[in-house]
Amino acid sequence: MKKELSRQQYLDLYYFMRLNRAVEDMMVKLFRQNKIVGGLYSSLGQEAVSVGTAYALEKKDWLAPMIRNIGALLVKGVPPRDIFMQHMAKYDSPTKGKDGTSHFGDLENLHIVSPISMLGDLIPVMTGVAMAGRYLGQKIVAMTWIGDGGSSTGVFHEGLNFAAVQKAPFVLVLENNQWAYSTPVKRQVPIDNLADRAKAYGIASYVVDGNDVVAVYAAAKEAVDRARNGDGPVLMEVKTFRRLGHAQHDPAEYVPKEMRAYWEARDPITLYEKFLTGEKFLDATSKKEIDEKIDTFLSAERDFAENSPMPPAEFAAEGVYCTGDDCHNIAAKWERPIAEVTPPKSSVSAVWTVAGFGTGKTSGGGIAPIHFGDTPKPEAVDKAAVADVESKRKDTEVPEAVAETMEAAESQPVKVNAKRPVKAVSKLSAKPAPKQPAKPTPKSKMVAKKSAKPATVSGKSAARKARR
């Protein structure tokens, strides 16, 4: 850990990590009292990830948390009572009791987008948020999180590629906590660092010790600054460990005991306390003050949540669909002249010039000076050589008048008597055959009528040979 922050900032990181753990400890008690009606997911051992990354954002920036990012919500300003009530499905919760987990946000004030259960889907969503902020001139950065398991979804790659192509001011935090539910990382990917996936999209990436909150903050701050300055998105992998099961129902017996013991010895809060004590930022007295502050605060927040009523039955049908301004009255907040992004200033010609591949015309308009990256760029087209090629091509073509006659002939089927071998038709010359004197006797006409039905054979092959 390095000294890069002020004393108060170091203590802020400590306070939020301690608050994160205390909130979840209290929720475990509520869950065991059957007061939490939804699922409960723990971030024990991962507090430094949520707190360190979210602390690098500015107030105007946007984030979208996942199930183990309660610490990010606390840093952003969400009161613990909202988190308690949300999981208890109380009427005063952000979703008025319509959700029993962490699916809530605050678009107007805190700039929080609600989690999406389909892993990876927040990546293109937050890329869109980042692009919208750039369009409006807000100079914001958008951030979201994904797990090691979620990084194997298709939308992870699609969204990251989209962000890269658009150079969106976006930071993706990849929490490698070693387990995708019960699947270890090595059973789903053949690489050591998941951050290496950024190379496929030409964007920057970091690999950070996720149990060192100062290192997490420093990397996140650099990533946020780069994104805000127009350098494009950043993929940040934080290596940490999920010390409990996927949720409260999962005992995680599939985790080797030695592995759990190793990571428990690297508890992020314990490590940070040693750092703060060594730097004289924290002593027994100040630690006790923080403990008492958190206990008093959370007791009041829990009491408020427990005293909140359950939603009335008649409310079940309300708020299911957004009905307009009475539901979400949110308008674009322009921080740049609209004229900069509207016609005529924003108008561009619908013709693309791709560097290294020329701007040639269509096949009928000449030769395009196309070249590839590993070949030298062609010199200017030799007009005399082109004219010579064109002349030779014309010499081999059938005159237009003859071509029209042949096309007309092709459109008419050739009728051949069934007694005559069809095979011989393909050998017919394009030259008109000499007329045979017709037999004057009416008997010949009668024979023609009595013969089998004429076979129809296309004259295209003959015409093609004539052209050659």
C-alpha positions as CSV (number, residue, x, y, z in Angstrom):
1,M,0.0,0.0,0.0
2,K,1.2,3.5,-0.9
3,K,0.6,6.9,0.6
4,E,-1.2,8.8,-2.1
5,L,-4.3,10.1,-0.3
6,S,-5.0,12.5,2.6
7,R,-5.6,11.2,6.1
8,Q,-9.3,11.7,5.8
9,Q,-9.5,9.8,2.5
10,Y,-7.7,6.9,4.0
11,L,-10.1,6.9,6.9
12,D,-13.1,7.2,4.5
13,L,-12.0,4.0,2.8
14,Y,-11.7,2.3,6.2
15,Y,-15.1,3.5,7.4
16,F,-17.0,2.4,4.2
17,M,-15.4,-1.1,4.3
18,R,-16.4,-1.4,8.0
19,L,-19.8,-0.1,7.2
20,N,-20.2,-2.5,4.3
21,R,-19.4,-5.5,6.5
22,A,-21.6,-4.3,9.4
23,V,-24.6,-3.8,7.1
24,E,-24.2,-7.3,5.7
25,D,-23.8,-8.8,9.2
26,M,-27.0,-7.2,10.3
27,M,-28.8,-8.4,7.2
28,V,-27.7,-12.0,8.0
29,K,-29.4,-11.6,11.4
30,L,-32.5,-10.3,9.7
31,F,-32.4,-13.1,7.3
32,R,-32.3,-15.7,10.0
33,Q,-35.2,-14.0,11.7
34,N,-37.2,-14.5,8.5
35,K,-37.5,-10.7,8.1
36,I,-35.7,-10.7,4.7
37,V,-37.9,-12.2,2.1
38,G,-35.5,-12.4,-0.8
39,G,-32.1,-13.8,-1.5
40,L,-29.1,-12.5,0.4
41,Y,-25.7,-12.5,-1.2
42,S,-22.5,-11.8,0.8
43,S,-19.5,-9.8,-0.2
44,L,-17.4,-11.0,2.8
45,G,-13.8,-10.6,1.8
46,Q,-14.6,-8.5,-1.2
47,E,-15.3,-5.2,0.5
48,A,-12.2,-3.5,-0.8
49,V,-13.3,-4.0,-4.4
50,S,-16.7,-2.2,-4.1
51,V,-15.4,0.5,-1.9
52,G,-12.1,1.2,-3.6
53,T,-13.6,1.4,-7.1
54,A,-16.7,3.4,-6.3
55,Y,-14.6,5.9,-4.2
56,A,-12.6,6.7,-7.4
57,L,-15.8,8.1,-9.1
58,E,-17.1,11.7,-8.9
59,K,-20.5,12.6,-7.7
60,K,-21.8,13.2,-11.3
61,D,-20.5,9.8,-12.5
62,W,-22.8,6.8,-12.9
63,L,-22.6,3.2,-11.6
64,A,-24.6,0.0,-11.8
65,P,-23.9,-2.5,-9.0
66,M,-24.2,-6.2,-8.9
67,I,-25.3,-8.4,-6.0
68,R,-22.0,-8.1,-4.1
69,N,-21.5,-4.4,-4.4
70,I,-23.4,-3.0,-1.4
71,G,-20.2,-1.2,-0.6
72,A,-20.4,0.8,-3.8
73,L,-24.0,1.8,-2.9
74,L,-22.9,3.1,0.5
75,V,-20.1,5.1,-1.0
76,K,-22.5,6.6,-3.5
77,G,-24.8,7.7,-0.7
78,V,-27.5,5.1,-0.4
79,P,-28.6,5.0,3.2
80,P,-28.5,1.5,4.9
81,R,-32.2,1.8,5.7
82,D,-33.0,1.6,2.0
83,I,-30.9,-1.5,1.6
84,F,-32.6,-3.1,4.6
85,M,-36.1,-2.2,3.5
86,Q,-35.4,-3.3,0.0
87,H,-34.5,-6.8,1.1
88,M,-37.4,-6.8,3.6
89,A,-39.9,-5.8,0.8
90,K,-41.2,-2.8,2.9
91,Y,-43.4,-0.1,1.5
92,D,-40.9,2.6,2.1
93,S,-38.2,0.8,0.1
94,P,-36.9,2.2,-3.2
95,T,-39.2,-0.2,-5.1
96,K,-42.1,0.1,-2.6
97,G,-41.9,-3.6,-1.7
98,K,-42.0,-4.9,-5.2
99,D,-38.5,-6.5,-5.0
100,G,-36.9,-8.5,-2.3
101,T,-33.3,-8.1,-3.3
102,S,-30.9,-5.4,-4.6
103,H,-32.8,-4.5,-7.8
104,F,-33.2,-0.7,-7.3
105,G,-31.5,2.4,-8.5
106,D,-31.6,6.2,-8.4
107,L,-31.5,7.8,-11.8
108,E,-32.3,11.4,-10.7
109,N,-29.9,12.1,-7.8
110,L,-27.3,9.4,-7.1
111,H,-27.0,8.2,-10.8
112,I,-27.4,4.6,-10.0
113,V,-28.7,2.1,-12.5
114,S,-30.5,-0.9,-11.1
115,P,-28.8,-4.3,-11.3
116,I,-29.8,-6.7,-14.1
117,S,-30.1,-10.4,-13.2
118,M,-28.8,-11.5,-16.7
119,L,-25.1,-11.4,-16.1
120,G,-23.2,-9.1,-18.5
121,D,-26.2,-7.1,-19.7
122,L,-25.2,-4.1,-17.7
123,I,-22.0,-3.7,-19.8
124,P,-23.8,-2.5,-23.0
125,V,-26.3,-0.6,-20.9
126,M,-23.6,1.4,-19.0
127,T,-21.7,1.9,-22.3
128,G,-24.9,3.6,-23.5
129,V,-25.0,5.7,-20.4
130,A,-21.4,6.7,-20.9
131,M,-22.0,7.6,-24.6
132,A,-25.1,9.6,-23.6
133,G,-23.2,11.6,-21.1
134,R,-20.5,12.4,-23.7
135,Y,-23.2,13.4,-26.2
136,L,-24.7,15.8,-23.6
137,G,-21.3,17.2,-22.8
138,Q,-21.4,16.1,-19.1
139,K,-17.9,14.6,-19.1
140,I,-19.0,11.6,-16.9
141,V,-17.7,8.1,-16.5
142,A,-19.9,5.0,-16.2
143,M,-18.8,2.0,-14.1
144,T,-20.2,-1.5,-13.5
145,W,-19.0,-4.8,-12.2
146,I,-19.0,-8.4,-13.5
147,G,-17.8,-11.7,-11.9
148,D,-15.4,-14.2,-13.4
149,G,-18.3,-16.4,-14.3
150,G,-20.2,-13.5,-16.0
151,S,-17.1,-12.8,-18.1
152,S,-17.8,-16.0,-20.0
153,T,-21.2,-14.7,-21.3
154,G,-21.6,-13.6,-24.9
155,V,-22.9,-10.1,-23.9
156,F,-19.6,-9.5,-21.9
157,H,-17.7,-9.7,-25.2
158,E,-20.3,-7.9,-27.3
159,G,-20.7,-5.1,-24.8
160,L,-16.9,-4.7,-24.3
161,N,-16.3,-4.6,-28.0
162,F,-19.1,-2.0,-28.4
163,A,-17.6,0.1,-25.7
164,A,-14.1,-0.2,-27.4
165,V,-15.4,0.7,-30.9
166,Q,-17.2,3.8,-29.5
167,K,-14.3,4.7,-27.2
168,A,-16.9,5.1,-24.4
169,P,-15.8,6.7,-21.1
170,F,-16.5,3.4,-19.3
171,V,-14.8,1.3,-16.7
172,L,-15.6,-2.4,-16.2
173,V,-14.5,-4.0,-12.9
174,L,-14.0,-7.7,-13.2
175,E,-14.2,-9.3,-9.8
176,N,-12.3,-12.5,-10.0
177,N,-13.4,-14.1,-6.7
178,Q,-12.2,-17.6,-7.9
179,W,-15.7,-19.2,-8.1
180,A,-18.6,-18.9,-10.5
181,Y,-21.1,-20.3,-8.0
182,S,-19.4,-23.7,-7.6
183,T,-17.2,-23.7,-10.7
184,P,-13.6,-22.7,-10.2
185,V,-12.0,-20.2,-12.6
186,K,-9.6,-22.8,-14.1
187,R,-12.6,-24.9,-15.2
188,Q,-14.1,-22.2,-17.3
189,V,-11.1,-20.3,-18.8
190,P,-7.6,-21.4,-19.9
191,I,-5.8,-18.1,-19.0
192,D,-4.3,-16.8,-15.8
193,N,-5.5,-13.2,-16.1
194,L,-9.0,-12.4,-17.2
195,A,-7.8,-8.9,-18.0
196,D,-6.0,-10.3,-21.0
197,R,-9.4,-10.4,-22.8
198,A,-9.0,-6.7,-23.2
199,K,-6.3,-7.2,-25.8
200,A,-8.9,-8.6,-28.2
201,Y,-10.7,-5.2,-28.2
202,G,-7.6,-3.0,-28.2
203,I,-8.4,-1.4,-24.8
204,A,-6.3,-0.9,-21.6
205,S,-6.5,-3.3,-18.7
206,Y,-5.2,-3.6,-15.1
207,V,-4.7,-6.6,-12.8
208,V,-5.0,-5.6,-9.1
209,D,-4.8,-7.2,-5.7
210,G,-8.5,-7.0,-4.7
211,N,-7.8,-7.3,-1.0
212,D,-5.6,-4.1,-1.0
213,V,-8.1,-1.2,-0.9
214,V,-5.5,1.4,-1.7
215,A,-4.2,-0.5,-4.7
216,V,-7.8,-1.0,-5.9
217,Y,-8.5,2.7,-5.5
218,A,-5.3,3.8,-7.2
219,A,-5.9,1.6,-10.2
220,A,-9.6,2.6,-10.4
221,K,-8.8,6.3,-10.2
222,E,-6.3,6.0,-13.0
223,A,-8.8,4.0,-15.1
224,V,-11.6,6.6,-14.4
225,D,-9.3,9.5,-15.3
226,R,-8.2,7.8,-18.6
227,A,-11.8,7.2,-19.5
228,R,-12.8,10.7,-18.7
229,N,-10.0,12.1,-20.8
230,G,-11.2,10.3,-23.9
231,D,-8.8,7.3,-23.9
232,G,-11.7,4.8,-24.2
233,P,-12.9,2.1,-21.8
234,V,-10.8,0.2,-19.3
235,L,-11.1,-3.4,-18.1
236,M,-9.9,-3.8,-14.5
237,E,-9.5,-7.2,-13.0
238,V,-9.4,-7.4,-9.2
239,K,-8.2,-10.8,-7.8
240,T,-10.1,-11.6,-4.5
241,F,-12.0,-14.4,-2.9
242,R,-15.7,-15.1,-2.1
243,R,-15.4,-16.4,1.5
244,L,-19.1,-17.5,1.8
245,G,-21.3,-19.4,-0.6
246,H,-23.1,-18.0,-3.6
247,A,-26.0,-17.0,-1.3
248,Q,-27.2,-17.8,2.2
249,H,-28.5,-21.2,1.1
250,D,-25.1,-22.3,-0.2
251,P,-22.6,-23.7,2.4
252,A,-19.8,-23.7,-0.2
253,E,-18.5,-27.1,0.8
254,Y,-16.9,-27.4,-2.6
255,V,-14.2,-24.9,-1.6
256,P,-11.0,-26.6,-0.4
257,K,-10.3,-25.8,3.2
258,E,-6.7,-24.8,2.4
259,M,-7.9,-22.2,-0.1
260,R,-10.4,-20.7,2.3
261,A,-7.7,-20.5,5.1
262,Y,-5.3,-18.8,2.7
263,W,-7.7,-16.0,1.8
264,E,-9.1,-15.6,5.3
265,A,-5.6,-14.7,6.4
266,R,-5.7,-11.9,3.8
267,D,-8.8,-10.3,5.0
268,P,-8.9,-6.8,3.4
269,I,-10.1,-5.0,6.5
270,T,-7.4,-6.6,8.7
271,L,-4.7,-5.8,6.2
272,Y,-5.9,-2.2,6.0
273,E,-6.0,-1.7,9.7
274,K,-2.3,-2.8,9.9
275,F,-1.5,-0.2,7.2
276,L,-3.4,2.6,8.9
277,T,-1.9,1.8,12.3
278,G,1.6,1.7,10.8
279,E,1.0,5.1,9.2
280,K,-0.3,6.6,12.4
281,F,-3.7,7.2,10.8
282,L,-5.6,4.8,13.2
283,D,-5.2,3.9,16.8
284,A,-7.2,2.1,19.4
285,T,-9.2,5.3,20.4
286,S,-10.1,6.3,16.8
287,K,-11.0,2.7,16.0
288,K,-13.3,2.5,18.9
289,E,-15.0,5.8,17.8
290,I,-15.6,4.4,14.4
291,D,-17.1,1.2,15.9
292,E,-19.5,3.1,18.0
293,K,-20.5,5.4,15.2
294,I,-21.3,2.5,12.9
295,D,-23.2,0.6,15.6
296,T,-25.3,3.6,16.6
297,F,-26.0,4.5,13.0
298,L,-27.1,1.0,11.9
299,S,-29.3,0.5,15.0
300,A,-31.3,3.5,14.0
301,E,-31.4,2.5,10.3
302,R,-32.6,-1.1,11.2
303,D,-35.3,0.2,13.6
304,F,-36.6,2.5,10.8
305,A,-36.7,-0.4,8.4
306,E,-38.4,-2.8,10.8
307,N,-41.1,-0.2,11.6
308,S,-41.8,0.5,7.9
309,P,-45.1,-1.0,6.8
310,M,-45.6,-3.8,4.3
311,P,-47.1,-2.6,1.0
312,P,-50.9,-2.6,0.9
313,A,-52.6,-5.3,-1.2
314,E,-54.2,-2.8,-3.5
315,F,-50.8,-1.4,-4.5
316,A,-49.8,-4.7,-6.2
317,A,-51.2,-3.5,-9.6
318,E,-49.6,0.0,-9.4
319,G,-46.2,0.9,-10.7
320,V,-45.9,-2.2,-12.8
321,Y,-45.5,-0.2,-16.0
322,C,-44.1,3.3,-16.4
323,T,-46.9,5.7,-17.3
324,G,-44.9,8.7,-18.2
325,D,-43.9,11.8,-16.4
326,D,-45.9,10.9,-13.3
327,C,-43.6,7.8,-13.0
328,H,-40.2,9.1,-14.2
329,N,-39.9,12.7,-15.2
330,I,-36.3,12.7,-16.4
331,A,-35.1,15.0,-19.2
332,A,-31.8,15.3,-20.8
333,K,-29.4,17.6,-19.0
334,W,-27.4,19.4,-21.6
335,E,-24.0,20.8,-20.7
336,R,-23.0,21.8,-24.2
337,P,-24.7,23.7,-27.0
338,I,-27.2,21.5,-28.7
339,A,-26.2,22.9,-32.1
340,E,-22.8,21.1,-31.8
341,V,-24.6,17.7,-32.1
342,T,-27.5,18.6,-34.4
343,P,-27.5,19.4,-38.2
344,P,-25.9,21.1,-39.9
345,K,-22.9,20.9,-37.7
346,S,-23.3,17.3,-37.0
347,S,-24.0,16.3,-40.6
348,V,-21.5,14.1,-42.2
349,S,-21.2,12.6,-45.7
350,A,-22.3,9.0,-45.8
351,V,-19.0,8.0,-47.4
352,W,-16.3,6.3,-45.4
353,T,-12.6,6.5,-46.0
354,V,-10.9,3.4,-44.5
355,A,-7.2,4.0,-44.0
356,G,-5.0,1.5,-45.9
357,F,-7.8,0.2,-48.1
358,G,-8.3,3.1,-50.5
359,T,-11.5,4.9,-51.6
360,G,-12.1,3.3,-55.0
361,K,-15.3,3.6,-57.0
362,T,-17.6,0.9,-58.0
363,S,-16.6,-1.8,-60.5
364,G,-17.7,0.3,-63.4
365,G,-15.8,3.4,-62.4
366,G,-12.2,2.4,-62.6
367,I,-9.5,0.7,-60.5
368,A,-9.4,1.4,-56.8
369,P,-5.9,1.8,-55.2
370,I,-6.6,-0.8,-52.5
371,H,-3.7,-2.2,-50.5
372,F,-3.3,-4.1,-47.3
373,G,-1.2,-3.5,-44.2
374,D,1.5,-5.9,-45.1
375,T,1.8,-4.8,-48.7
376,P,3.2,-1.5,-50.2
377,K,0.7,1.1,-51.2
378,P,0.2,0.9,-55.0
379,E,1.4,3.8,-57.1
380,A,-0.9,6.0,-59.1
381,V,-2.9,4.1,-61.7
382,D,-1.3,4.0,-65.1
383,K,-4.0,5.4,-67.3
384,A,-2.4,4.2,-70.5
385,A,-2.2,0.6,-69.1
386,V,-5.8,0.8,-68.1
387,A,-6.8,2.0,-71.6
388,D,-4.9,-0.9,-73.2
389,V,-6.7,-3.4,-71.0
390,E,-10.0,-1.8,-71.8
391,S,-9.2,-1.9,-75.5
392,K,-8.3,-5.6,-75.5
393,R,-11.5,-6.4,-73.5
394,K,-13.6,-4.6,-76.1
395,D,-11.9,-6.5,-78.9
396,T,-13.1,-9.8,-77.5
397,E,-16.7,-8.6,-77.0
398,V,-19.5,-9.4,-79.3
399,P,-20.8,-6.3,-81.2
400,E,-23.8,-4.8,-79.6
401,A,-26.1,-5.4,-82.6
402,V,-25.1,-9.1,-82.7
403,A,-25.5,-9.4,-79.0
404,E,-29.1,-8.1,-79.2
405,T,-29.9,-10.6,-81.9
406,M,-28.4,-13.4,-79.9
407,E,-30.3,-12.3,-76.7
408,A,-33.5,-12.4,-78.7
409,A,-32.7,-15.9,-80.0
410,E,-32.0,-17.0,-76.5
411,S,-35.4,-15.9,-75.3
412,Q,-37.1,-18.2,-77.8
413,P,-37.0,-22.0,-77.2
414,V,-35.7,-24.2,-79.9
415,K,-38.1,-26.8,-81.0
416,V,-36.6,-30.1,-82.0
417,N,-38.3,-33.2,-83.3
418,A,-38.2,-35.9,-80.7
419,K,-36.8,-38.3,-83.3
420,R,-33.7,-36.1,-83.6
421,P,-31.2,-36.7,-80.8
422,V,-31.3,-33.8,-78.3
423,K,-27.5,-34.2,-77.9
424,A,-26.9,-32.8,-81.3
425,V,-28.6,-29.5,-80.5
426,S,-25.7,-28.4,-78.3
427,K,-23.5,-28.6,-81.4
428,L,-25.6,-26.2,-83.5
429,S,-23.7,-23.2,-84.8
430,A,-25.0,-19.7,-84.2
431,K,-25.0,-19.3,-88.0
432,P,-28.4,-19.9,-89.6
433,A,-28.6,-23.4,-91.1
434,P,-29.3,-23.7,-94.9
435,K,-33.0,-24.0,-95.6
436,Q,-34.0,-27.5,-96.7
437,P,-36.6,-27.6,-99.5
438,A,-39.9,-28.5,-97.9
439,K,-41.7,-31.4,-99.4
440,P,-44.8,-30.1,-101.1
441,T,-47.0,-33.1,-100.2
442,P,-49.5,-32.5,-97.5
443,K,-48.5,-35.9,-96.1
444,S,-45.4,-34.3,-94.6
445,K,-47.5,-31.9,-92.6
446,M,-49.6,-34.7,-91.4
447,V,-46.5,-36.6,-90.2
448,A,-45.3,-33.6,-88.3
449,K,-48.6,-33.3,-86.5
450,K,-48.6,-37.0,-85.7
451,S,-45.1,-37.0,-84.3
452,A,-44.3,-36.9,-80.6
453,K,-44.5,-33.6,-78.7
454,P,-41.5,-31.4,-79.6
455,A,-38.7,-31.2,-77.0
456,T,-37.7,-27.8,-75.9
457,V,-34.0,-27.1,-75.6
458,S,-32.5,-23.8,-74.7
459,G,-30.2,-22.2,-77.2
460,K,-28.1,-20.5,-74.5
461,S,-25.1,-22.8,-74.8
462,A,-24.8,-22.2,-78.5
463,A,-25.1,-18.5,-78.1
464,R,-22.4,-18.5,-75.4
465,K,-20.0,-20.4,-77.7
466,A,-20.7,-17.9,-80.4
467,R,-19.7,-15.1,-78.0
468,R,-16.5,-16.8,-77.2
